[in-house]
Amino acid sequence: MQEKSKFHLLSSKEHVRIPFEMTGKFQIANSKFQHIIRSMNADKNTPKWLDEGLQNIWLPYAQMQTAPTPLPVSHTSGTKIILDDGRELIDGISSWWSACHGYNHPHIISEMEKQLKIMPHVMFAGLAHKPAYHLANRLAKITPEGLNHVFFSDSGSVAVEVAMKMAAQYWHNKGDHKRNRFICFKNGYHGDTMGAMSLADPDDGMHKAFTKYMPKQYVMEIPTGEYSLAEFEELLEGISKTTAALIIEPLVQGAGGLKFYSADILAEIRRLCAKYEILFIADEIATGFMRTGSMFACDEAGITPDIMCVGKSLTGGAIGLAATIATDKVFDAFLSDNLENALMHGPTYMANPLACAAANASLDLFEREDYISKIEAIENQLREGLAPCKSLENVADVRVKGAIGVVQLKNADWGYMFELREKFITKGVWLRPFGDIIYIMPAFTIENEDLSKLTSTICKILK
Ligand SMILES: Cc1ncc(COP(=O)(O)O)c(C=O)c1O
């Protein structure tokens, strides 16, 4: 407990408190709002498969007693989601920030189709296939200098678990058995598996039920503003001998509220980790592949992490795949005559050839397309389009970074955010406000008019 009060530097007063629990990815309905949920569902002509399937489906982040019926989707195309009843929604959030080239990109589909016919899957232990080996070469080339060793997995959360195992075992293999904790950050989010959950902001509530099962970590604040780097360094030094690694979402904390911080601060945190021999893990699952404007957010800070996690946009949002990429320094600590020093991890579907084919196709597109200019244009358009929100009474902040636009509200509650979502749908846009923010993370291929419609709809509805 003592430790917790020292390193748990969170103040719940700083948050807009809301009478429910909700992040970018989850929502747990409070019974107070049941009427809203029911009204959303009223008069919906749901297709038979949805009605029947609902009896057997368990939805993500949903209180199944009160959760609204999800919108039935017929198909996707470009940056549009087409509903079963024919309505088209402009997708403002690219399926949890993954479909960066838009849906059904012809190049990705064609490469996946080719791979599907040859070999949709084969196990990765003892057998090798070109899509994964080629992808590993390519990832080593495009990630920050020195990240050379790619371990594939099937989701972002698992990539984070693998990073944690790499970091913990790195010290174990070196004979240091004291460094078994992780430093993570207030407003941080790294996934929903047990280890990844232990790295989340403990204030966020989503993981309360598991506190007793999860390892205790050091939770710190990103040293911006009043919170000085000197104070951060002092804390870091004090816990360095019991810390395996620090994990951070570079430049943008995603599901914890889309909070931005500077590349200078990121570079400084990286420098301090090197100084106190703490491994530095960059979780680029949300920021990677140009979301913040550079290929990886770490590039803007000019840093190489010891370990980097990627996922989401790795396949252009077509299929699940993630990777944990390590430097020689980390990799070499696993080399020995003893099997016990090896990384004991191997998901059944790791390096799935179909997913690797999609990822290779996605990388082709990053090579081919001029996304730098496209993202600059999106950034300018988001800035301009969301600017009118700044003067609105209930708006606390409007911020834009790369292809991310955020409007943060002063007062927000679950019911209101839910009503907003419903209003957006009636205007033909798919946005999922959460906590106290409304955000846009479009595909890089979005047309100007569609992006304008997203920004103007937010401004109009907030008026
Ligand atoms: C920064 C970050 N890390 C990890 C994850 C977990 O990824 P997945 O949902 O693929 O398990 C997410 C998902 O939103 C994320 O934003």
The ligand as an ORCA input file, in Angstrom:
! r2SCAN-3c Opt
* xyz 0 1
  C      -1.939      1.254    -27.329
  C      -2.675     -0.056    -27.389
  N      -2.067     -1.178    -26.980
  C      -2.670     -2.373    -27.035
  C      -3.964     -2.494    -27.507
  C      -4.625     -3.841    -27.547
  O      -4.745     -4.297    -28.853
  P      -5.823     -5.428    -29.226
  O      -7.169     -4.813    -29.057
  O      -5.484     -5.787    -30.631
  O      -5.579     -6.565    -28.281
  C      -4.636     -1.340    -27.925
  C      -6.021     -1.425    -28.407
  O      -6.761     -0.470    -28.485
  C      -3.983     -0.083    -27.865
  O      -4.594      1.045    -28.254
*
